[in-house]
Amino acid sequence: MKKFIIVAAIVAVIVLVGYGVNSYLKNRIYNDPSFAHGNGRIEATDVNITTKFSERIAEVKVHEGDLVQKGQVLAVMQTATLKAELAQAQARKAQAEAELAQARASIELRKSELETAKATVAQKKSAFDGNKKRYERAKELLKNEATSQQHYENDETLYLTSQAELKAAEAGVKTAEANVKAAEAEAMGAEANIKAAEADIAKIQVNLDDSELTAPLKGRIQFRTAEPGEVLGAGGKVLSLVDLTDVYMTFFLPEATAGKVKIGAEARILLDALPNVAIPAKITFVSSVAQFTPKTVETQVERQKLMFRIKAHIDPELLNKYIDYVKTGLPGVTWVKLNPDAKWPDFLKLKDEK
């Protein structure tokens, strides 16, 4: 019996020593200047899915908790008004295209008339030059009494007539040129109307496309705040989406410690729900302004002391691998390495590091 008691005492001592050593090794990190830690909760970027314009909701295709992919249609707005506006714009474009075709045909006709007017000018100029020479000869001959007064007057009449006809032909050219410019202006107006109609069509088509509310990224539906049949104003919130590729833990450190934290420093996150699984992370933000620790965050220092807010982002590839298990709001502790050459203790090592 005495021997049994001695053996039991030895075993108890060994267990206590082992426990003490293990506790010492595990707790030693709390006093190690190479590391720092702070409590926090898992957070993620929230994205609100809102309407672009005022309209009634036709359908909401997802529910709270659904995992959605980038580009997936989440909700659809009614589009009857937009489709009517699109039909009107398309009709205006068709009318403008018809006007353009008519204007272009008119341009060709007016150019043909201009060429004819120019040919007439050339013809009248030739006749005028001939009649002018004949008239000048007749005038000389009359001075020398080598021709009759009647013959002179006939040549003078032909000269004046051809002169008037030439001027009329030249005026006709100017009129034809003006008609060409007017037809070209009509064509330009029709082209402008086509571009305006095309711009309206493009704008309406964008609104039609935006009537389908799609997921801008891969994430999980957090809240569904509107239902089919509800009329929302521009910017009305329909859904709230959590970006599961941008997950981080926010924690707080005192000034003396926060000043040693570097952007990009290695970190490990231990969740209360998974205390034996270290999650790798990197420091991506250190506040430049101190603040009082929020009441929702527990620390081991007095609340009156100012703390600095820090973010530790989890690797997106790791998040994507375990995306079905990613949840926000989970409490835990973030450990950050202040000395890059320090080695993580066993309880903070990853599987491939052990």
C-alpha positions as CSV (number, residue, x, y, z in Angstrom):
1,M,0.0,0.0,0.0
2,K,2.8,2.3,0.9
3,K,4.6,1.5,-2.3
4,F,1.4,2.2,-4.3
5,I,1.1,5.6,-2.7
6,I,4.7,6.4,-3.5
7,V,4.2,5.4,-7.2
8,A,1.0,7.4,-7.4
9,A,2.7,10.4,-5.9
10,I,5.5,10.1,-8.5
11,V,3.0,9.9,-11.3
12,A,1.2,12.9,-10.0
13,V,4.4,14.9,-9.7
14,I,5.3,14.0,-13.3
15,V,1.8,15.0,-14.6
16,L,2.0,18.3,-12.7
17,V,5.5,19.0,-14.0
18,G,4.4,18.1,-17.5
19,Y,1.4,20.3,-17.2
20,G,3.4,23.1,-15.7
21,V,6.0,22.9,-18.4
22,N,3.3,22.9,-21.2
23,S,1.5,25.8,-19.6
24,Y,4.8,27.7,-19.2
25,L,5.7,27.1,-22.9
26,K,2.2,28.1,-24.0
27,N,1.9,31.1,-21.8
28,R,5.5,32.3,-22.3
29,I,4.3,34.0,-25.5
30,Y,2.2,36.4,-23.5
31,N,5.4,37.9,-22.1
32,D,7.4,37.5,-25.3
33,P,8.2,41.0,-26.9
34,S,8.4,39.3,-30.3
35,F,4.6,38.8,-30.3
36,A,1.4,40.8,-29.5
37,H,-2.2,39.8,-29.4
38,G,-5.6,41.4,-29.2
39,N,-9.3,40.2,-29.1
40,G,-11.6,40.9,-32.0
41,R,-14.3,39.6,-34.3
42,I,-14.3,38.3,-37.8
43,E,-15.6,41.0,-40.2
44,A,-16.1,41.3,-43.9
45,T,-16.8,44.1,-46.4
46,D,-20.6,44.6,-46.8
47,V,-21.9,45.5,-50.3
48,N,-25.4,46.9,-50.7
49,I,-27.3,45.9,-53.8
50,T,-29.4,48.9,-54.7
51,T,-31.7,50.1,-57.5
52,K,-30.4,52.6,-60.1
53,F,-33.8,54.2,-60.7
54,S,-37.2,54.3,-59.2
55,E,-39.3,51.2,-60.2
56,R,-41.3,48.3,-58.8
57,I,-39.4,45.0,-57.9
58,A,-40.5,42.2,-60.2
59,E,-38.5,39.3,-58.6
60,V,-35.9,38.6,-55.9
61,K,-34.1,35.5,-56.9
62,V,-32.0,34.8,-53.7
63,H,-32.6,34.4,-50.0
64,E,-30.6,35.3,-46.9
65,G,-27.6,33.0,-46.5
66,D,-27.3,32.1,-50.2
67,L,-23.8,31.9,-51.6
68,V,-23.8,33.8,-54.9
69,Q,-21.2,34.1,-57.7
70,K,-20.0,37.3,-59.4
71,G,-22.4,38.3,-62.2
72,Q,-25.3,36.2,-60.9
73,V,-28.7,37.9,-61.2
74,L,-30.0,38.6,-57.7
75,A,-33.2,40.6,-58.4
76,V,-35.1,42.0,-61.4
77,M,-37.0,45.3,-61.7
78,Q,-40.1,45.8,-63.8
79,T,-39.1,47.1,-67.3
80,A,-42.4,47.9,-69.1
81,T,-41.8,51.6,-69.1
82,L,-38.2,51.3,-70.3
83,K,-39.2,48.9,-73.1
84,A,-41.8,51.5,-74.3
85,E,-39.2,54.2,-74.2
86,L,-36.8,51.9,-76.2
87,A,-39.5,51.3,-78.8
88,Q,-40.0,55.1,-79.2
89,A,-36.3,55.7,-79.5
90,Q,-36.0,53.0,-82.1
91,A,-38.9,54.6,-84.1
92,R,-37.2,58.0,-84.0
93,K,-34.0,56.4,-85.3
94,A,-35.9,54.7,-88.2
95,Q,-37.6,58.0,-89.1
96,A,-34.3,59.9,-89.0
97,E,-32.7,57.2,-91.2
98,A,-35.5,57.6,-93.7
99,E,-35.0,61.4,-93.7
100,L,-31.3,60.9,-94.2
101,A,-31.9,58.7,-97.2
102,Q,-34.3,61.3,-98.7
103,A,-31.8,64.1,-98.0
104,R,-29.0,62.2,-99.7
105,A,-31.2,61.6,-102.7
106,S,-32.0,65.3,-102.7
107,I,-28.3,66.1,-102.6
108,E,-27.6,64.0,-105.7
109,L,-30.5,65.7,-107.5
110,R,-29.3,69.2,-106.5
111,K,-25.8,68.4,-107.6
112,S,-27.1,67.3,-111.0
113,E,-29.1,70.6,-111.3
114,L,-25.9,72.4,-110.3
115,E,-24.0,70.7,-113.1
116,T,-26.7,71.5,-115.6
117,A,-26.7,75.2,-114.4
118,K,-22.9,75.3,-114.9
119,A,-23.3,73.9,-118.4
120,T,-25.9,76.5,-119.1
121,V,-23.5,79.2,-117.9
122,A,-20.8,77.9,-120.2
123,Q,-23.2,77.9,-123.1
124,K,-24.5,81.4,-122.4
125,K,-21.0,82.6,-121.9
126,S,-20.0,81.3,-125.3
127,A,-23.0,82.9,-127.0
128,F,-22.4,86.2,-125.1
129,D,-18.8,86.3,-126.2
130,G,-19.8,85.8,-129.9
131,N,-22.6,88.4,-129.7
132,K,-20.3,90.9,-128.0
133,K,-17.7,90.6,-130.8
134,R,-20.4,91.0,-133.4
135,Y,-21.8,94.0,-131.7
136,E,-18.4,95.7,-131.4
137,R,-17.7,95.1,-135.1
138,A,-21.1,96.5,-136.0
139,K,-20.4,99.6,-133.9
140,E,-17.2,100.3,-135.7
141,L,-18.8,99.6,-139.0
142,L,-21.6,102.1,-138.2
143,K,-19.0,104.8,-137.3
144,N,-17.5,104.3,-140.8
145,E,-21.0,104.1,-142.4
146,A,-20.1,100.6,-143.5
147,T,-23.3,99.0,-142.2
148,S,-26.9,100.0,-141.7
149,Q,-28.5,101.3,-138.5
150,Q,-30.9,98.4,-138.5
151,H,-28.1,95.8,-138.7
152,Y,-26.3,97.6,-135.8
153,E,-29.4,97.6,-133.7
154,N,-30.0,93.9,-134.3
155,D,-26.5,93.0,-133.2
156,E,-26.9,95.3,-130.1
157,T,-30.1,93.5,-129.2
158,L,-28.4,90.1,-129.5
159,Y,-25.6,91.3,-127.3
160,L,-27.8,92.7,-124.6
161,T,-30.0,89.6,-124.7
162,S,-27.1,87.2,-124.4
163,Q,-25.7,89.3,-121.6
164,A,-28.9,89.1,-119.6
165,E,-29.2,85.3,-120.3
166,L,-25.6,84.9,-119.0
167,K,-26.4,86.7,-115.8
168,A,-29.5,84.7,-115.4
169,A,-27.5,81.5,-115.9
170,E,-24.9,82.6,-113.3
171,A,-27.7,83.3,-110.9
172,G,-29.1,79.8,-111.6
173,V,-25.7,78.4,-110.6
174,K,-25.8,80.3,-107.3
175,T,-29.3,79.0,-106.7
176,A,-28.3,75.4,-107.5
177,E,-25.3,75.7,-105.1
178,A,-27.6,77.0,-102.4
179,N,-29.9,74.1,-103.0
180,V,-27.0,71.7,-102.7
181,K,-26.0,73.2,-99.3
182,A,-29.6,73.1,-98.1
183,A,-29.9,69.4,-99.0
184,E,-26.5,68.7,-97.3
185,A,-27.8,70.6,-94.2
186,E,-30.9,68.4,-94.2
187,A,-28.7,65.3,-94.3
188,M,-26.6,66.6,-91.4
189,G,-29.7,67.3,-89.4
190,A,-30.9,63.7,-90.1
191,E,-27.5,62.3,-89.1
192,A,-27.7,64.3,-85.9
193,N,-31.2,62.9,-85.2
194,I,-29.9,59.4,-85.8
195,K,-27.0,59.9,-83.4
196,A,-29.4,61.4,-80.8
197,A,-31.8,58.4,-81.2
198,E,-28.9,56.0,-80.9
199,A,-27.7,57.7,-77.7
200,D,-31.2,57.4,-76.3
201,I,-31.3,53.8,-77.3
202,A,-27.9,53.1,-75.6
203,K,-29.0,54.9,-72.5
204,I,-32.3,53.0,-72.2
205,Q,-30.5,49.8,-72.9
206,V,-28.1,50.5,-70.1
207,N,-31.1,51.1,-67.8
208,L,-32.6,47.8,-69.0
209,D,-29.4,46.0,-68.3
210,D,-29.3,47.7,-64.8
211,S,-32.8,46.6,-64.1
212,E,-31.2,43.2,-63.5
213,L,-29.4,43.6,-60.2
214,T,-26.3,41.3,-60.3
215,A,-23.7,40.3,-57.8
216,P,-20.6,42.5,-58.2
217,L,-18.5,39.8,-56.5
218,K,-18.6,36.3,-54.9
219,G,-20.2,36.5,-51.5
220,R,-23.1,35.5,-49.2
221,I,-26.5,37.3,-48.9
222,Q,-26.6,38.8,-45.5
223,F,-30.0,40.6,-45.6
224,R,-33.0,40.7,-47.9
225,T,-34.6,44.1,-47.3
226,A,-37.2,44.3,-50.1
227,E,-39.7,42.0,-51.7
228,P,-41.4,41.7,-55.1
229,G,-44.1,44.3,-55.6
230,E,-42.4,47.0,-53.6
231,V,-41.7,50.3,-55.3
232,L,-38.3,51.6,-54.5
233,G,-36.8,55.0,-55.2
234,A,-33.4,55.4,-56.9
235,G,-30.8,53.9,-54.7
236,G,-33.3,51.8,-52.8
237,K,-31.7,48.9,-51.0
238,V,-32.8,45.4,-52.0
239,L,-30.1,43.1,-50.6
240,S,-26.9,43.2,-48.5
241,L,-24.0,41.1,-49.7
242,V,-20.9,40.1,-47.7
243,D,-17.7,39.9,-49.7
244,L,-16.2,36.6,-48.6
245,T,-13.0,37.3,-50.4
246,D,-12.3,40.3,-48.1
247,V,-12.5,38.9,-44.6
248,Y,-10.5,40.2,-41.7
249,M,-10.4,40.6,-37.9
250,T,-10.2,44.0,-36.3
251,F,-8.4,44.1,-32.9
252,F,-6.8,46.8,-30.7
253,L,-3.3,47.2,-29.3
254,P,-1.9,49.9,-26.9
255,E,0.3,52.6,-28.3
256,A,3.6,51.1,-27.2
257,T,2.8,47.9,-29.0
258,A,0.9,49.2,-32.0
259,G,3.9,51.3,-33.0
260,K,5.9,48.1,-33.5
261,V,3.3,46.5,-35.9
262,K,4.3,46.7,-39.5
263,I,2.0,46.6,-42.5
264,G,2.4,43.1,-44.0
265,A,3.5,41.5,-40.8
266,E,2.5,37.9,-40.3
267,A,-0.4,37.1,-38.0
268,R,-2.4,34.2,-36.7
269,I,-6.0,34.1,-35.8
270,L,-7.5,31.7,-33.2
271,L,-11.3,31.7,-33.2
272,D,-13.2,30.8,-30.1
273,A,-15.1,28.2,-32.1
274,L,-11.8,26.6,-33.4
275,P,-9.2,27.3,-30.6
276,N,-6.8,24.7,-31.9
277,V,-6.7,25.8,-35.5
278,A,-4.4,28.7,-36.4
279,I,-5.6,30.8,-39.4
280,P,-2.9,32.6,-41.3
281,A,-3.4,36.4,-41.9
282,K,-1.4,39.5,-42.7
283,I,-1.6,43.0,-41.1
284,T,-3.1,45.4,-43.7
285,F,-4.1,48.4,-41.7
286,V,-2.9,50.2,-38.6
287,S,-4.8,53.2,-37.5
288,S,-2.9,56.5,-37.3
289,V,-5.3,57.8,-34.7
290,A,-5.8,56.3,-31.2
291,Q,-9.3,55.7,-29.8
292,F,-11.0,54.3,-26.8
293,T,-11.5,50.6,-27.1
294,P,-15.2,49.8,-28.1
295,K,-17.3,48.2,-25.4
296,T,-17.8,45.1,-27.6
297,V,-14.0,44.3,-27.5
298,E,-12.4,42.9,-24.4
299,T,-8.9,43.7,-23.5
300,Q,-6.5,43.0,-20.7
301,V,-5.7,46.7,-20.1
302,E,-7.7,49.4,-18.6
303,R,-10.4,50.8,-20.9
304,Q,-9.3,54.4,-20.1
305,K,-6.1,53.8,-22.1
306,L,-6.2,54.7,-25.8
307,M,-5.8,51.9,-28.3
308,F,-5.0,51.7,-32.0
309,R,-7.3,49.8,-34.4
310,I,-5.5,47.1,-36.5
311,K,-6.8,44.8,-39.2
312,A,-5.5,41.4,-40.0
313,H,-6.7,40.1,-43.4
314,I,-7.1,36.4,-44.1
315,D,-5.6,35.0,-47.3
316,P,-8.3,35.2,-50.1
317,E,-7.1,31.8,-51.5
318,L,-7.7,30.2,-48.1
319,L,-11.1,31.8,-47.9
320,N,-12.1,30.6,-51.3
321,K,-11.1,27.1,-50.3
322,Y,-13.3,27.1,-47.2
323,I,-15.8,29.6,-48.4
324,D,-18.8,27.5,-47.2
325,Y,-17.5,27.7,-43.7
326,V,-16.7,31.5,-43.6
327,K,-18.9,33.4,-41.2
328,T,-18.7,36.9,-39.9
329,G,-19.1,38.0,-36.3
330,L,-17.1,35.1,-34.8
331,P,-15.0,36.2,-31.8
332,G,-11.3,35.3,-31.4
333,V,-7.8,36.4,-30.8
334,T,-5.3,37.8,-33.4
335,W,-1.6,37.2,-32.7
336,V,0.9,39.3,-34.6
337,K,4.6,38.8,-35.1
338,L,6.5,42.0,-34.1
339,N,9.9,40.3,-34.8
340,P,9.9,38.8,-38.3
341,D,12.7,36.4,-37.3
342,A,10.7,35.0,-34.3
343,K,9.3,31.4,-34.6
344,W,5.6,30.7,-34.0
345,P,4.9,28.6,-30.9
346,D,3.3,25.2,-31.6
347,F,-0.2,26.2,-30.8
348,L,0.0,29.0,-33.5
349,K,1.8,26.9,-36.2
350,L,0.0,25.8,-39.3
351,K,-0.4,22.2,-40.2
352,D,2.5,22.2,-42.7
353,E,4.7,24.0,-40.1
354,K,4.3,21.4,-37.4
